[in-house]
């Protein structure tokens, strides 16, 4: 019996790389589909891992679909999957044409197009913030003048990801800036045309979580709930993830109920989902949005360390039509903290980073000294991270905060160096600053 052949729509990036490595470790033949520009940046180890690669024009989804389906048939692909949010609609269509496990192709764009997502949520009774879809700034001015939009509110692009282009608007004088941030923010991949629409959502007060789930043949298993640590201010950035989050049983049941409605609403039938929710002080859950993919920001790594679940292997099993092993092998706790820059300038140094060892399995700086950095306004602005694990949640959180407080990010700006540690607090994050002699 020959080894299964897996086609991965995009093989670069942390989560995609994990899937590729898990497939190769299982003895599968791993193929990738990407575009020429992205492929040119593939590293040597990734190229060696791949049995083949399709270079396609992903800016033209109809043409790309034809090419991907043709390539999958030529290699006899047993599974097609992706960890890339921008490619999830294309994946659903390809799986449908190939007769492989996948999501509903008629609704797949609803997990990408946030305007369509809000309509699907309303149709399926998902508890979600009221959302208005606008096409120009004049509409925003009219809604504000009529009193139909209350502050604070959230203004964001219809097709964004990773907090790109999102503003929490509290000052009416900043409305035009918020609109421009959403409408003009760089986003997307592969030259896909941006959606010009902008969403205005009611602001929901509470604690941010995400629910990581895998659905097989329409039956969903929730792997865990992840608590978010986010910055405050106009642009919210996730600077920490911790799991599994302990919610009161009644609250957890209510959250899972809303998440399952959201999964059904956007047609997720076979694959992962990452559902972002806010739980208010009264325990009420609001679904903010959903992605037809596993959560990014090293959530998959946290799952492995805390619960002994191999999410990438589970995704491969799901795509191959096999029962996925989703039962936790252990009951521990894991948390990641991200580093951010206090100022715009040249990254001069990062000192005080912890060393990898027992309880600290991963420490990584993704930004090189000498590069230009600035305060993170999206999740892409994070400079690096470290992960802490252990059996006791409170002890892990204390250790993560202590380690974070020892780190100094040194940024040269206008001839001066500035230092900032970034202690993280669930629900918010602050930068501590001290001027340092150049």
N, C-alpha and C positions, 0 to 999 in steps of 0.2 A: 504494500500500500504506500503510495507516494505521500510526501509531506504536504500538508495543506498550503495553498498559495493565497497569500493575503495581499490585497492592494490597499495601500494607505494613501488617502487623499491628503497630501502634504506630510512629509516626514521630518521636517525641521521644527524646532521649538521644544520646550521642556516636555510637554505632555505627549506630543507626537513622537519625540525621541524615545520616551519611556515605552510607548506601545511598540515601536519598531524593535527595541531591544528585547522586550518581553516575547515578541513573536519569534525573533531569531533564537532566543534562549530555549524556546519550545521546539526548535527544529523546523519551524515553518520557513517557506520561501517568502521573502518580504519584497514587495514591489512598491514603488511610489509613483504618484502623479503630482506634478507641480508645474510651474512655469519656468522658462529659461532663466530669468533674472534671479529667482529664488534658488534654483538649482545651482547656479554659479557660486553660491555661498555655502553649499553643503560641505561639511568637513570630510577629511579623509576617512575617519572611522565610520561615518554614516554611509559614505559611498561604498565602502567595502562590505558593509552589512547588507546592502540592497542587491537583490538578484536582477533587478531591472528597473528602469525608470521611464515613465512617459512624460515628455515635455509638451504641455498643452497651453493654448491661449485661454487662460481662466477668466479673462476679461469678457469673453463671449460665452456665457454659460451654455447656450444651445449647441454651439460647436464643441465646447469642452465635453459636454455630455456624450455626444456621439463618439468622440475620441476615447473617452474613458471606458465606455461600454465596449467599444471595439477592442481596446487593449485588454480589458478584463476577460473577454471571450478568447482572445488569442492565447493568453497565458493559462486559461482555465481557472480563473480566480474562484476560490471557495468562500471568500469574504471580502467585502469592501467596507472600510470604515474611516473615520476622521476624528481628530481632536480639535480641528480648526473650525471655529464658529462660522466663519464666512463661507465655508464649503458645505455646511450641513444641508441646505436645500438641494444642492447638486448631488450630494450623497444619497438622499432619499430618492431622487429621480433615478439615479444609476441603479440602486438596489432593486427598485421596482421593475426596471427594464430587464435586469438580470435574473429576477426571481429569487433574490437573496433577502435574508432578514433585514428589515429597515423600517423607517418611519413612513407615515402617510405622505406620499408625494404631493397630494393636493393641499396639505396644510403645513408643509415643511417650512415655507417662508414665514409662517406666523411665529416661529421661534427666532427669527432674524429681524423681521420687519416689526418694530415695536408699535406702529400704528395698527397693523393687522392683529398683533398680539392683544392689544387693548380691546379690540372688537371681539376677538375670540373669547377673552376672559369674560366680557359682559354677557356674551351669548351662553356661556356655560356656568354662569353664576359664581365666578371666582371673585373672592373679596379682594379688590384691588383699588388703588387710588383713582379718582376721576381723572380722565385724560382727554385733552383736546388736541386735535391735529391741525396745525396751522401751516399755511404755505407762504405767508409773507409777514413782515414786521408790522404792517398796518393792522392786521388782524389782532396782533398782540396788544397794540395800543387801544383798539376799540374795546377789547374785552376788559382791559384794565380800567378804561374810562367808564364802562358800564357797571363796574363792580363785580363782574362775573369771575374774576380771578382774585383770590385773596392771597396775601403774603403771610408767611413764606410759601413759595411754590418751587417746583423743580422744572427747569427748562433744559431739554436735551434733544439731540438729533434722533431721527426715527431709526437710523441704522447704525448707531454707535456701539462700541464695546469697550470694556476696560475703563469705564468712567470718562472716556474721551468726550469733550464737548458739553459736559454736564455742569450746570450751575444751580446752586440753591439760592434763589433770589429772595432777599430780605429787604432790600432798599429799592423802591420804585425808580429812583434815579439811575439805577444800574440795569434797568430792563433792556435797553438797547445793546449794552455790552453783552448781556446774557444771550440775547438773540444772535448776535454776531458770533459768539463763541460756539453756539450750537450749529449755526448754519455754515460756518466757514472752517470748522475744526478739521484738521487732517485725519482721515479715518479710512478704514477699508484696506484691502489688500488686492494685489494682482491687477490693479487698474480697473476694478469694478466701479461703475459709475455711482457716485454718492447720491443718496436720496435727499432731495432738497427740503423735505418737510421737517418741521420742528414740533416737538411735543411739549405741552404744558401740563404738568401733573400736580395734583394737590400734594402738599407736603405731609408726610406721615411721621409723627413723633414716636420714637421708641428705640428699641435695640435691634441692630441689624444681625441677621443670620442668613445662612444658606443651607439648603437641604440637598444632599448628594444622593442620587437615586439611580437605580438601573431597572429598566423595564424589559421584560421578555414576553413576547406574545401577548402584550397588553396587560400583563401582571407586573406590578411595581414593587420593588424592595427598596426601602429607604436605608442607606448605609449608615448615615449619621447626620446630625445637625452641626454646622460649623458656626461658631460665634465670630463676628467680625470686630476688628478694632479699626476705627476710621478717624480721619482728621475732621476737624470742624471748619467752619468758614464757607466760602462760596463754592469751593471745589473740593469735594470729598474724595479722599484716597484711602484705600484699604492698606493699613500698615501692620496688620496682624491677623492671623487666623488661628483659632484654637478649636480642637475637637477631641472627643464628642462633647458637645454642649449639653448640659443637664437642664432640661426644662421640666416644669411641673407636668405630671402625666396628662392632666386635662388639656393643658396648653399644647403639649406635644401632639396629642390626638387631633386637636383643632388645626394645628399647623400642617400635619400630614394630610388631613382632609382637603385643605385648600390646595396643597401642592399636587395632590392626585387630580383634582379638578383642572389645574393648570396643565398638567401633563396630558390629560385627555383633550383639553381645548386645542392644543397645538399639534396634536396627532403623533405624539411620541409613542411608538409601539415596540420598538426593539433598539435599545441603546441607552446611553447615559443621559441624565438631565441634572442641571444645576439651577436650582430655583432660589432666587433671592427674596427674602421676606423681611418684614419689620413687625416685631411684636410689641404692642403698646403696653403701658403700665397696667391696663385692665386685662391683659392676656389676649386681646384681640389681634388676629393675624391679618396682615395685608401683603398680598403677593405683589412685588415690584416688577419683576420680570423673570423670564425663564430662558435657558439656553439648552439646546439639544446636544449637550457635551458634558464631560466631566469638568468640575470646577478647576480653574487654573490657580495660580498663586501657591503651588506646591501642596494643594489639598490632597491630591493622590498620594503624595509621599507621607503626609500626616496620617492618612488612612492606614497605610502599610505599617507605620510605626506604632500607632495607637491601638489598632484593632486587628492587625495581622491580615487584613484584607488586601489582596493583590488586584487593585481596580483595573489595571491595564490587561491582565490576564482575563478578568471577568468580561471586559469589553470585547476581547478577541473571541471568547466563548460565545458571547451573545451574537456577534456578527457571523460566527460559524454555525449558529443554530444549536449549540450545545448548552446543557444546563450550566449556569455560572455558579461558582462557589462563593457565596456571599455571607456565610455565617462567620462572625468574628472569631478569630483564633485566640485572641487575648483581650483583656479589658484594661487598657492603659490610657494615656493622655498624651497629646502632642500639640505643640504650638510653634508657629513661625512668626518671627519679627522681621520687618523690612526696614532698610535704612533709606533715609531721604536726605536731600541737601537743604541747608538752611537758607542759602543765598544763591544767586546766579554768579557764576564765575568758573574758574578752573579748579578742578578737583586736585588738591595738593597732597592730601593724605587721608587715610582712614586708620585710626589707631584704636587699640583696645579690643580688637576683634577677638572673640573667644576661639579657643582651639577645639578642633574636632576630637571627640572622645566619648566615653560613656555618658549618656544623657544628652549629648550634643552631637548628633550624627551628621550634621551638614552645616557648613559655614561657607558662604560663597559671596564674593564681590564681583558683580557683573560689569561694573563701570571701571575703566582703567584710569589710573592717575594721569592727569594731564588733559583729560577730556573736559569739555564744557558741560556744566551741570546747572540745574536750577531747582527751585522749590517744586516738588511734585504736584502737578495739577491733574494727573491721570495716573493709573496704575503703572503705566509704562515709564514713569519718572523715578521708579525705585532703583536704588543703587546696588543693593545686595540684600542678603538675608542670612539668618541662622535659625536652626530648628532645635527645640528643647523637648525631650520626652521623659516620661517617668510614670510611675503608678498612681501618683497622687496629684490631682489637678491643681490644688492650691500651691503645692510645692513647685510644680512646673511653672506656674504663672509667676511666682516669686523669683525663681531663678531666671526666667526670661527677662523680667524687669531689671533685675540686678545686672545681668550681662549687658542689656541695652544701655543702661546708665553709664557703663564703663567705656562705651564706644564714642569716639570723637570723629566727626566728619569735618575736615579742614578744607575750606574753599577760599582761594585767592580771588579777591574782587577789588578792583580799583586800587591795586597796590597794597591791599591789606589782606590779612588772613582772618577768617572767621571760623569759630569752632561751634559745633552744636551737637549735643547729645539729644536723643529723641525718645524720652520715656513714653511708653505706650499705655493707654488706659482704655478699657473696653468702651467703645462708643465714641472715643475721641483720642486725639494725640496732640502733643504740644512740642515745640522746639525750644530747648534751652540754649541761650546764646551767650557767648563771651568773646569779646574782642581780644585778639592775640597779636603781638608785635610781628610785623612781617619779617 
